[in-house]
Amino acid sequence: MEPNRFRHYIGIDWATEAHRICLLDHNGQLGAKVSIPHSGAGLDQLLEWLASHGVEPAFAAVAIETPRGALVETLVERHYAVFAINPKQLAHFRDRYTSAGAKDDDRDAWVAASALRTDEKAFQRVTIDAPEVIQLRELYRTADELREEIQRLTSRLREQLNRYYPQMLALYPSADQPVLWDLLELAPLPATAHQLTRPQVETVLRKRRIRRFTAGQVLEQLRATPLTLANGAAAAASEHALILVAQLRVIYELRKQTLKRLASIVKKMRQTATGSGAPSDAAIIASLPGAGILTTAALLSESSRAVAQRDAPALRAYAGVAPVTQQSGKSLKVSMRYACNNRLRNALYHFAMGSRRDPVARRHYDRLRGEGHTHARALRGVADRWVTVLMAMLRSGTRYDATRRKAWSAADAAAGATA
């Protein structure tokens, strides 16, 4: 990459209300500074300001701390070369120019522009994903946020039930099952459990397709000796619990709708034909053993750049399966990578767990466990291997075929036999 191939370098310290802009020429000399509001009119003002200073989009590079947002998308759409950098990296660049710890918005904008001019390789060029990938990412993150909200609400519900109605938790300790919510609404207090009839309980179990318990077993459990509480305590806790149930029903239904929409987009992407006649990236990812809708959506949305560029090292780092090596003198330490995309990490963790039905993956998992590694470490090792397989599939444009791993399987088995 040629040094100083751009005529202007623009540093942006972005914010929610106003952005600070710093303009440097190709020699690093300060040209101008300005503050523009975060609004449609403000972005138009920025484009006009840049044009008034002779900045041509084709020969201008922009440095900013975020890879997305209206500001970034506006500049990319106007053909500016936009580069994103991690805020932690930018903080180290700031130390290059001052050791006193001074920090302000104008300085940060100038540091970003200056660092891009001298260390372009430390930045990542921003590209805009296809519309379906943007939509998929938003739905995937929404579904994940709703899942977390359900977990928070069920934790609070479990706390209330443990406070006054542990009989319910004996049926479903996690308190996250709709059948428990149905029973709680029918019998919100231990005293009202004696008023429940067998047909009422059978209706609930039939509706939720529960065969684990019979109506008689449910009634016997709910009518067990209740806790002794102060007057009014059970009634107060019951009101709180019913409010939580109402919230859970709304969030649970929203997540179902979000997952349904997510599944329809993944299905459409799987069926999309490529110009070469090869299967789409979505179809290739979905062909992996244990790769469901959420795994496919996570890989396509959270690591769209790495998947599109077939960049295995980047995907390993994004997913947190690549370890971090710290070496100094005679000291060598290999540890888990924490700086990664946590959503992608969780998706590959669960994918690796489900993929153990594949004999090679299972053998590798068992070997790591036999060497004393934890369950989570072994699953990261399995996921790391699947990343290599996935990249080979994407580069060749083929779906997963277990028979093509015969050589690897034989070598793997031989290594296991001699170990």
VENSUL-V787546 format. One record per run of one state. SS is the DSSP state (~ for helix, > for strand, _ for the rest). FROM is the first residue (numbers start at 0). LEN is the number of residues. Records with the same first field share a line. If there is no record, write none. Layout:
# VENSUL-V787546
SS = FROM-LEN + FROM-LEN
This chain:
# VENSUL-V787546
_ = 0-7 + 13-4 + 25-4 + 37-2 + 52-4 + 64-5 + 77-3 + 84-2 + 97-7 + 118-1 + 122-1 + 125-5 + 164-1 + 171-6 + 186-3 + 195-2 + 207-7 + 222-10 + 271-9 + 286-6 + 302-1 + 309-2 + 319-4 + 328-2 + 335-6 + 357-1 + 370-4 + 396-5 + 418-1
> = 7-6 + 17-8 + 29-8 + 59-5 + 80-4 + 123-2 + 323-5 + 330-5
~ = 39-13 + 56-3 + 69-8 + 86-11 + 104-14 + 119-3 + 130-34 + 165-6 + 177-9 + 189-6 + 197-10 + 214-8 + 232-39 + 280-6 + 292-10 + 303-6 + 311-8 + 341-16 + 358-12 + 374-22 + 401-17
